[in-house]
């Protein structure tokens, strides 16, 4: 074989042997990011990640490959949080309630009847309280570049309830959080901690008679089929975070972290806008399937029953002075 031909053959052979490794290294450049969503394609909890992924791709083409696992397939909020801490999941959304087991101080954002509206909440999380909570989340392996607003939590029941005394004796599904347990115990109910992904069956089978949730999630989980009455108590403005696992985050370059953080902030702004629109659609969906939206009676009685929680939770969340400072801000 001529020398040139022999060299060419050897080169081709060497390339063929090296090609899988070269391809592997090229593919490795796109770091995988598995994110969890409790809902389907049409909900802001999923579309926020499409927004984030698109913004990241624009800034860092080919650097990351997002996989959005939808419909609660990776579990409820607590299970996802555990997965993020272990590094099996890289990102998700969570209510601060779901993360309060790791950061009890975050329950200040869940205190009933503390906030007037979403703008009041936004001002709080943009200030020193939000900054302090971000540090505490990071200490528990949760990197939280942006807060989000899910809307107000309202009471959901099988039969109409408009006055607080009508709750006495009911079993109510609650977030697995001390604050939520204290809140509903104050109204004479029996709180039952149930993951959100198991709530529909629990209500259908009589394990629980009632719960509270945002309007968007009410329709998202089709809960109007088992708790058709929604009383617009607006007792808690549900706050959450866009978050990533510290193991994943700490392995990134400073540029990658900045791009992801800025994309999360932009996604959060879109989420907050979309959730308002989704709430309106969700109420109409619920009504179309037999649900009804009620107004609470004797709202001062609701407030009196609920704000006793402020005293109970004061030591955990930083003291009554801190709570009253937020209420008056």
Secondary structure as UniProt FT lines:
FT   HELIX           3..28
FT   STRAND          31..36
FT   TURN            41..42
FT   HELIX           44..59
FT   TURN            61..63
FT   STRAND          64..69
FT   TURN            71..74
FT   HELIX           77..86
FT   STRAND          91..95
FT   TURN            96..102
FT   HELIX           104..110
FT   TURN            112..113
FT   HELIX           118..125
FT   HELIX           128..139
FT   TURN            140..141
FT   STRAND          142..157
FT   HELIX           164..167
FT   TURN            168..169
FT   STRAND          171..174
FT   HELIX           178..185
FT   TURN            186..188
FT   STRAND          190..193
FT   HELIX           196..198
FT   HELIX           199..204
FT   TURN            205..206
FT   STRAND          210..214
FT   HELIX           215..220
FT   TURN            221..222
FT   HELIX           223..225
FT   STRAND          229..245
FT   HELIX           246..250
FT   HELIX           254..288
FT   TURN            289..290
FT   STRAND          292..294
FT   HELIX           299..317
FT   HELIX           320..327
//
